[in-house]
Amino acid sequence: MEKQADFTVKQGVPAVSQPLAYQSTGNSNSPSIEYSTADDNASTIPHYSGLETEHHDADTVLEDDVPPAYHQLVVGDGDVSAEVMQSEHPILNIVIQVVGSQGDAQPFIALGKELQRSGHRVRVATHTSFEISVRESGLEFFSIDGGLEQPVAYMINNPGIISTLAGLRNGEIASKRKMILQMLEGFWNSCIEPDAETNRPFVADAIIANPPSFAHMHCAQALGIPLHLICTIPCSPTKAFPHPLANIRKSSHADIGTHNFLSYGLVELMTWQGLEDIINTWRETSLSLEPIRAMMGVGLADYLHVPLTYFWSPSLLPKPSDWGPNIDVCGFLSNEPSDYTPPGEVEEFLRAGPAPIYIGIENNGMDNPAVMARIILSAVQEAGVRATISKQWSTLGTDYQGPNVLFIDDCPPEWLFKRVCAVVHDGEARITACGLRNGCPTAIIPVYGEQSFWGDRVAAAGAGPRPIDHKSLTITNLVAAIRICLKLETQQAAQRIADGMSREFAVSEAVKSFHRQLPVKEMRCDLIPRKPAVWCCEMANRRQLKLSDEAAYILMEQKQLKMENMKVYRCQLIEIENERWDPLTAGSSSLIDTISTLTSNGKNVFVQPYKELKKVQSLRSDTAAAAAGVAGKSVGKISGGLAKGVLLDLPVAMADGFHAMPMLYGDKKMKRGPVSDWKSGMVVGGKAFAYGFYDGFTGIVTAPAKGAVNDGGVGFAKGLVTGTLGVLFKPGAAMLGLVGYPLLGMFKSISSLHASPAESKILLAKQIQGSEIERRLRPSDETIQQVLRAFAVANRS
């Protein structure tokens, strides 16, 4: 069976060749055009012929030939500050994709504001419920129409990684799948749709997202743009601690590090199994991408080394040593202080005695809130403390009267936590951060989700007791938790964390992390480095030149470039390929995939004509012709799938399997390069053939010799076995690779001759954006001359 995928990120690859970048109207005063690229009818999208896939040669980067003064160019965006213009990163269109609660969205809104201050255009794609807060922050908003309450309610009702039986019975899973499909389509449209209010065109140059938004990786692959994930809980595999959502019992037979590491894969496995068919259908129909097979979707971001930034304090939870340089921990988000004026009764209560504790526990996920209210009030009385309690409990505690309790209404925790001595809450990340930032010892009573994770982290840091599940809460253990919070050593530990957090600037560090991880060299326009490359063209000296919309417009207006020379440019190409272990499992899994595809297409021979009949009957069209046409297409897919499976997929899988065989007997595997067109296919096939025979026949001598040098007689024996097996398997990899990889390259080249619906949609969006820039662009004569001089230098190089 197939294991994990081999994920390769190739940077600087121009993608679909197009005959036209954008049409020059010659009229700068032309009126605004009403348009939409979200039409479900694919026939309305114009077809562009002459499409091909081009490769970007890293040696063609021309920024060294560009005068330093170009970094100070202001083309079109005259309001960009001098400080922004001097920075190295290009000015981008960034879409931020986020799902979840208001607390989940808040860090992304703050991040968007900081990115906007850096000169970027920022769009936040999220639930309609957040539109007001997003627009009030000065950011663009795009609705994904996924709803706010559904994901939160699902997490409350399903605290583990597997849904409850009640959820299965009441149809919750089916409704959740529909919600996710709607969100996926909304996120894709957020990358290429114009602004709903201003109708200003938008095509994303980069994507920032939280992992549960699901669409991010696939949208980035379709557009060929960078992706950066942001998260408030750990989702990168580590041996240091388990996944916060992994509700799994520890095994006494496995060490804790292994248990922690495997918990991440298990959570992703359960998520992927529930979403695989939805995502793959969406990939094929909306993005025109190949489906992700078998287990390839598990751990996708980790294997791709996608940049990831975490919003929690390293003072509370340092970055684990087994995380790579693509992962940063920037700190908890701190809200800006508000001009809050408390009610008189609040001020009187705070002045009336010692600093109280704060108690605020969400009661939505509890079976019997009244019992919880009695526990809270009795524990406060028995512990002998004063307490401010969230007002949601006031109606459940009306029988309690006393001067030591105040039920407090909506009060900013940033203000309140400066005036309390400890906090008891359910572990919501924002409240946890606020309490620790103010040096408050913290007791956490988790209700759902990742809240117990933060309780464990607080306890490990000595800033509070171990978390108490709300179902296990009693007067006795709550009193004990409060008393632990009031201990001197607990207060000192909380203050140490607060001192560390006072030196953290989460949002600005997250922006630095985003800029640091960008493939800036591949993203920049070669003529105007502060602008992102959108198009590319081949120069007379056969070098690739990356162009922004502004540079392309100037060169076309000055008759230096022709429209047919322009091609859509992708700065970062993501390829997802199967990782094989041996030829047997590789060949069998390939055949299984082929049979599965043929079965699906065979079913469509009967199902699709029936659906077409129902559709055309309502339109009073020629039903027989329509049904026959759909059936003919399905039959064509069967024959095409069979030919591809036997003549292409099977040889490539077998070649990859033979290449992987050396790993099974202790030898190193020769990793093949990516195949994207017939040229790269011939190169990879030729190298596989040459190295396969060379390593196979020389290894019978070199492997025993190396083994003898390292381990004496035992090493010689091991080397002899390794060399002998190499003679048997490596020539097989060589011969199959010589056939399979060129065939794969030719297939990809032929497939790229015509634009897919998604590629046409992307091209149309880019053309509209280019036309809009053309209408508002007023480059000075000096700017035009600078671009022309740089173009001449590039043409001579």
N, C-alpha and C positions, 0 to 999 in steps of 0.2 A: 504493500500500500504506500501511498505518497506521504512523505513527511512534510516539513515546512517548506515554504517557497524560497527560492533564491531571488532576492530582491536587489536589483541594480539601479542606482540612480545615476543617470548620465546627464552631465551638464553641458549647456551650450549647444543644443541640437535644434537647428531650424526644422520646423515641421512641415505642414502641408504647403506645397507650392501652389500659389494662386496667380492668375494672370492680372489681377487688379488689386491695388491696395485701397484706394478710394478715389472717387471721381472728382476731379477739379471742376468746379462750376464757374470759376472766374468772377463770381459775384459775391462779394463779402457781405452784402446786405440781404442775402436771400432769407426768406422767412423760415421760422422753425418748422421742422417736419414732425408730424405725429407718426409714431411708429411703435412696433412691438416685436421683439424677437421670441416671444413665448407662445407663438401660434402652434397649437397642437397638430395642425395640418401640415405635414412635411412637404406637401406639394407646393405650398406657398413660398418655400425657401428656394431662392434661385440656385441652379446647379452651375458649378464652376468646373470647367474641364482643365485638363493639363496638370492635374495634381501629382505631386511627387514628394518623396521624403529626402531631405538633404541633411548632410552631417556637417556639423560645425567643427572646424579644425582649431584647436586651442591656440595654434601659432598665428592665427589670423587676427588676434585681438590687437587693436590699433591704438589703445589709449596712450601708449608711450609716444606715438607720433602727434598727439594732440597737444597744442600749446596749453600751459598751465592756466592761462586766462580763461579758458573755456569753463573752468569750474565756477566762474563768476557770471556766466551767461544767465540771463533771465528771459526766457522765451515764453510769452503768453501769460505766465503767472507773475505779474509784476509785483504782487503783494508778498512774495516769499522773502523772508528775512535774510540778511547777509550771513547770519550764523548758520542758517539752514543751508544756504547755497554753498558754504564752505565745507559742509560735511561730505563724507565719501559716498554715502548710499544715495541711489537715485530716488526721485520723488515718485511715489507709487500710488496706484489705486488699490486699497486694501479692503477686503471684505472680512468682517469678523462674524463667524458663525457660532451661535451659542444656543443651547436649550437648557431648561431647568427652571429653578425658582428665581425670585428677585435677587436673593443672595448669590446665586450662581452667576447672574448676569452683571451684577454690580462691578466686579473686577474688570470685566471686559469693556464696560462703558468708560471706566477710569483710564484703562489702557488706550482706548480709542481717542480720548481727549489728548493724552500725551503724544500719541502718534500724530495727531492732527497738528499739534504744536511743532512737531518735527518737519512739517511741510507736506505730509501725506494727505490724500483724500481718503476718508474712512467711512465705510458703510457698515452698520451693524444689522445682521440678519438674524432675527429672533422672533419670539412670540408677539402677537399683536398687543397683548397686555402691557408690553414694555415700551410701546411706541412713544408715549408722552415723555417718559424719563429719558429715552434715547434722544429725542428731538430737543428737549430742554437742555441737553448737554452739548448741543451744537453739532451733533453727528447726523449723518444720513441714516434713515431707517428703511429696512426692507422686511416685510411680513412673510413669515414661512407658514403661517396659519396652522401651526401644530397644536396650539392650545397650551395653557400654563399648568392647569391643575392635573392633567392626566399623568405626566411623568412623575410628579411628586406623590400623587395618590398611589401610583403603582409601587413606588419604592416603600411607602408606608406599609402597604398590604403584603409586600413580598420582601421582607428584610434579608433573606438569604439570596442565593444566586439562582434558585429554581422557584418558579411560580407555585403558589399554593393550589391545592385541588379545587378550592372554592373559586379561585381566579379562572381555572380552566372551565369549570362548569358554567360560570355566569358570562362567558364569552369575552372576558377581559383581554385575553391574548389576541383574539381576532381584532378587536377594536384597536388594540395597541399597534398591531401590524399595519392597519389602515392609517393610523396616525403617523407612523414612521415613513410610510410610502409618500404621504403628503408632504412631510418635512423634507425628505430627500429631494423631491421635485422643487420645493421652495428654495432650498439651498442652492441647487444648480441654477435656477433662475436668478438668484441673488448675485451670481458671478457675472452675468452678461445682460441683465435687464436694466433699462434706464430707471432713474429715480421717479417714483410714483407721483411726487408733488411737482417737481420742476421739469420732468421729462429729459433731464440731462443724461446723455449716454454714459454707460459705465461698463468697463470690462476689467475684471480683476487682474492685477499683476502679482498678487500674493494673497494667501489665505491664512487667517489666524482662527483657530477653532478650539472648542473644548471637545474631548473625545466622544462624549455621548451624542454629538451632533451627527456622527456616522458618515455624512456625505463628504467630508473634507478631503480625504485621501483620493477619492474617485474624481472629484471635481478638479483637484490639482493635477491628476494624471491626464484628464481630458484636455485641460488647458495648457499643460506643460509649464506650470508655475510653481514657485516654492510654497511649502506648507510649514506652518509653525503651530504646534499644539500648546495650549495653556490649560492647566488643570489645578484644582485646589486640593485634590487627594492623589496619592501615588498610584500610578497605573503602569509604571515601568518595572519589569521584573528585578527583584533584588533579594538577597539572602538576609537582609537586615531586619525586615518586618513583612508581614503578610499583606495581601491586598485587603483594603478596608471592607470590601463587600463580600469577601469569601467567608461564608458561614460554614466552615469545615472543621470537624473534630481533628485534633492533632493525633498522629499515630506515634506510639511509643517506639516503633521500629525505624522511624526516619528522624534524622537530626533536624533541629529546628530551622537551620538555614535552607535545607532542601525543601522542607515543608513550606517555608515562606516563598521561596522562588517558584515552586510549582503552583501556588495558589493563584498567581497572576494568569498563567496559562489556562487554568481551569475556569476562571471567571470569563476570560475572553472566549473560551471554547463554548460555554453555555450561551453567551450572547450571540456568537457567530452562528451557532446551530439554529437559533430562533430567527435569524435575520438573513441567512445566506441566500435563500431563494428570492426574497424581496430585493436585496441589494443587487443580485446578479440580473434579475429581470430589469431593474431600473438601469443598470449599467448598459445592458444591450439595447434597450428601447430608447433611452434618453441621451446616453453618452456615447453610444456606438462603440463600446469597449468590450473586449472579450470577458466572459464570466470568470470569476475567481474560483478555481477548482478546489474541492475537498478541503484540506486543512490549511490551505494557503492564506485564508483570511485571519487565522489566529496569529497574533503577534506581529501583524503587518507593520505597524509603526516602529516597533522595536527592531525588526530585521532591516527596515529601510533606513534606520538611524535618523528618523525624522526629528528635527529640533523640538525640544520640549522644555517649557518653563513652568515651574511650580510656584504657586502663591502660598507659601507658608514660611514661617521663620526658621532659618537655620539654627537660631538659638534654642528653639524647641526641638527640631528634628533636622540634624545636619544631613547634607547630601551623602548617601552611602558610597563607599569606596568602589563598589562594583558598577556604578553608573558612569557612562562615558562623557566626553566633552560636549556632546550635543545636548546634554541635560543641565539646566541651571535651576537653583533654588534661590528665589529673589526676596522672600519675606512676605509676611501677611500684608494685605491691603489695609491701609488706614484711611478712614473717611475724614473728609475735611471737617473741622470743628463748625458746629452750627450755632446760630445766635438763639440759643434756647433759654427761655425764661420759665422756671418751674412754677407750678401753682403754690400758693402760700402754704398750704398744708404740708407740702413736700419739704419746703425750707424749714418749717417749724419742727417737723419730725426729725430731720437731720441734725438740727441744733439741740434737740431735747435730750440727747444722751450720747453714748459711745457710737462709733461708726457701725451701722447695721451690716448684715449680709444681704445679698440680693438673691432671690429665688425666682427663676423663670423657666418653666418646663412646658413644652408644647403638649397639649392634651388631646390633639386631634386623633392620634393613633392609639388612644387608650380605651380599654373596654369599660372601665368604671372610674371616670374622673372624680366622682364624689369621694371614693375611698382614698384616692391619691391626695385630695385636698385635706382630708382629716389627718393623713399621715404627715403632710407638710406642716400643718398648724401645730399638731401635737409635738413634733420634733423640735420646732422652734421654741415652744414652751419648755420642753424638757432640757434642751441645750442651754437655756438661759441667755439667749441672744436676742437682739433686736433685728427685725427683718423687713425689707421692702419686697413685696411679692407681686408678681405680674397680675394685673387686674382680671385676667381671664378666670382666675380662681376665686374671685370675690363672691360671685353668686353661689359658689359651692361651699363657702365657708362663712355664711352669714350668722351661724350660731356662735362664732368666736368673737369675743369682745376683749380688748386689751390695749394698753398703750404701747406695746412693743412690736406691733405689726401694722404696716401701712400697705394697703393695696394700691399699687401705683399704675397709672394709665400709661399710654405710649410716651416713653421718655427715652431720649437718645442715650444709648449705653455709653457713648463717648463722654457724656456729661456725668451720668450717674456713677459710673465705675470709678471715677476719681474720688468719690465720697463714700465708698463702702469698703469693708475690710475683707470680704470674700464673696465669691459668686458660686451659686449652685444653678446649673442649667442643663439643657439636654445635649449640648455638645455641638451645636451649629457652629461652623467654622468661623464665621464673622464675629459671633459673640465670644467664642473661645479666644480669638486673637485680641479682641478689645479688652477682655479681662486681664489677660497676661500682659498686655502692653501697659496697663495701669498698675502692674505689680500685685494683682489680686490672686490669692490662692483659689484654686478652681476645683469644684466637685462636679462631675458630669454624670447625669442620669440619662443615658441614651434611650431614644424612642425608636429610631429606625436608621437605616443606611450606615454611613461612615462615622456616626457620632461616637460609637464605642472605640473606634480607632483613635480619635483625638483624646478620649478619656485615658486610654492606655499610654499615650505619649506624655500627657500631663503627669500621670502617676510615675512614669519612668524618669521624668525630670525632677521629681520630688516636689512638684508644685501643687499637689493635691492627692486625694486618695484614689484607689482603683475605681473605675467606673462601676456603677450599680445599675443593672438593667431595670427599667421601670416596672417590669412585671415582678421583680424580686425585691422591690423597695419596701422596707418596713420602718417603723418608728426607730427601732434600735439601730439599724445600719445607717439611717440618715443622720441620726444624732452623732454616731461615730465619725461619719464623713465630715460633718460640720466641725467637730472638735479637732480632727486632723488639720483642717484648713486653718484653724486658729493657733496651731503650734508655731513656735518661733522658727524652727528649721524649715517649715513649709513656706512661711512668709519670706524667709531669706531666699529660698530657691525661686519663688515667684519673682522676687525683685531682681535676681540675676538675669532671668529671662527678659524682664522689662528693660534692664540696662542694655542688653544685646539688641533688642528690638528697636531701641531708640536710635541706634546707628544704622538702621536698615531703611532703604527707600525703595519699596517694592516696585512701584510703577515705573520709575525712571530706570531701575535695573532691568526690568522686563523689556523695556524699549531697547536698551543697549544689547540685551540678549538677542532680540529679534534682528537688529541690524548686524550684529556680529555673525549670526548664522546664515545671513543672506549670501547667495552666490553672486556677489556684486560684480565681479569681473564679467560674468556671463550675462548679467541683466542690463548693464549700461549700454546706452547708445554710444557708438564709436565716435560720433561727431559732437554730440551734446551729452556729456557724461552724467549730468544731473537729471536726465530723462531716461525712462526705461525703454529698452529695445522692444519694438513691436513687430517690425518687419526686417527682412534681410534680403540682400541681393548679392549676386556674384559679380565681382569686378572684372575688368578686362584682363587683369593678371590672375584670374581664377581664384582670388581670395574672397572670403565672405565678409560682408560689411553689415553690421547690425545698426538699424536705424530706428529712431523714435518717430512718432507721428509728425512732430515739428520738422525734424531733419528731412524726412521723406517729402513733406510738402514743399520745403524750400528747394530741394534738388529737382523735384518735378516741375515746379514753377520756373526754375532756371534752365529747364530742358537738359538737365544732366542725367536724368533717369527716365526710363520709360515704364509705363504701368505694367507691362508684361514681365518685367524683371523682378517685380515685388513678390515676396513670399512671406507667409505668416511665420513668425519666429517663436520658438519655444526655448526658454532658457534652461529648463530642467525637465528631462524626460524620465518618467518612472516606468520601469519594465518589471513585470511580475512573472516569474518563471518557476516552474516546478523544480524542486531539488530532488534528484534521484539518488538511490542508494546502491542499486545493482541492476543489471539488465533484466533479470527475471521480474522483479516487482515493477520496474519501469515499464516494461512491455505490457504486462498484464493490466496495470492501471491505465495505460494509454488505450488499450482495447476496451476496457470497461467504460472509459469516457466516451469512446466512439459509439459503443452500443447504446449508452444512455442518450447520446445526441440523436442517434437514429430512431430510438424508441419515441423520443419526444416529437421529432419531425413526423414520424409515422402516425402518431396520434393526431397531429394537426391536419393530416390528409382528410380526416373525417370531421374533426371538430371545427376547423376554420371555415370550410364551406357552409356548415350549418349556421355559424355566426354571421357569415356574409349574407346568407339567404335572409335571415331575420332583419339585417340592416337594410338590404336593398328592397325588401318587400315594403318597408315603411316609406321608401323613396319612390316606389313604383318603377323600379329600374328593371333591366333584363336580368332576372334572377339566375337563369341557367348559365349565361356567359360569366356572370360575376363569380358563381360558385366554381365553375370550371377553371377560371383564372386563378383563384386562390388554391384550388387543389393542385394545379400545375406547378405553382410556386413551391408548395410543400413537397411534391415529388422531386422537384429540382434540388431542394435542400437535402433530401435523402441521398440522392446520387452524389451530390457535391460533398456532403459530410462523410460518406463512405470512402470516396477517393482521397479526401484530405486525411482521414484517420489512418488509412492503410499506407498511402504513398508518402505522407509527410510526418504526421504526428508519431507514428510507430518508429520510423528510422531515427528521428530526433530523440525520442525517449530512450531507445536502445543505446544510442551513442552517448547520451548523458549518463545512462546507467553503467556502461563500460568505463566511462571516465571516472565515475565515483567508486568503482571497485577497489582501487588501491587503498582507500581509507579503511576497508574492512580487514585488510591484512597488515596494517601498520605503515603503509607507504603514503606519500603525500599525493593529493589530488591536483591535477592540472586544471585550473579554473579557466573555462573558456570565456572569451569576450562576448559582449552582447551582439545579437544579430538584428539589424533594423532594416537592411535592404540587401540587394543582391551583391553589392560590393563587399559589405562587411561579412556576408555569408560566405563568399569565396575566401576571404582572408581567414576567417575563423576555421573553415573547413580545411584549408591548406595547412594552417598551423597545427590543427589536430592530427592531420595525417603525418606531418613531418615529425612532430614531437612524440607522437604515439609509437612510431616505429623506432625512432632514435632511442627514447627512454626504455622501450621494451627490450631491445637487444643489447644496449650498453649496460642496463641495470643488472644483468646476470653477472657482470664483472665488478661494477662499481659498488653495488649494494653489499656483497660479502666483504669487500675491501674496507668500506666505511665501518661496517659492523665489527670487523676484527680490530680496527684502530680504537674504536670506542669501548668495546666490551670483550675483546679477546676472542676465545674460541666460541663462547656462547653467541657473541655478536656476529661472528662469521656464519654460524649456522642459521641464525635468524635472517641475515642478509641473503644467504643462499636461497632460503625459502621465498623471501620477498622478491628477489630477482627472477626466480623461476616462475612465480605467479605473474610477474610483470610481462614475461615473454608470452604467456597464455592470453592475457586480457588486454594489454595495451595496443597490440596491433588490431584487435577487434574494434576498439574505440577509434583507432585511426581510420579504418576503412569505412565504418558507419558514419563517422564525422565528415569524411570527404563527400559522402552522398547527402546526408541529412541536412547539414548546415547550409550549403548552397541552395538546396531546395527551400529551406525555411526563408532564406533571404529573398529568393525569387518570389515566393508567395507574398511576402510583405511588400515588395516593390510593386507587384501587380495590384495588390489590395489598395495601395496608395494612389493609383492612377485616377481614381474617382473619389470625390469628396463624400464622406458619410453625411447623414443628416445633421449630426452634432457638429462636424467640421464646417459645414455650410452655415450653421447657426452661429458658430464662433466667428467665422469670417464676416458674416453680415454685421454682427455686433461691432467688430473692429472697424469695418468700413464706415459705419454710422458714427462711431466715436471719432475716427479720423476726419470725417466731413464736418463734424461739429467743431473740432479744433481748427480746421481750415477757416471756418466762418468767423471765428473770434481771434485768429492769430494776426498779429501786426508786427512782424519782425522788422527790426531796424536795418538800415543798409549795412551797418557795421556787423550785425549778427549774421546777415546773409553772406557777407564777404568772409567772415570767420568760418562758416560752415563750408563754403566753397573751397577755401584754402585747405581745410582739413580733408575734404573729399579728394582734392587733387593729390595731396600727400599720400593718402591711402591708395589711390589709383596707381601711383608710381612705385609704391613699396613692393 
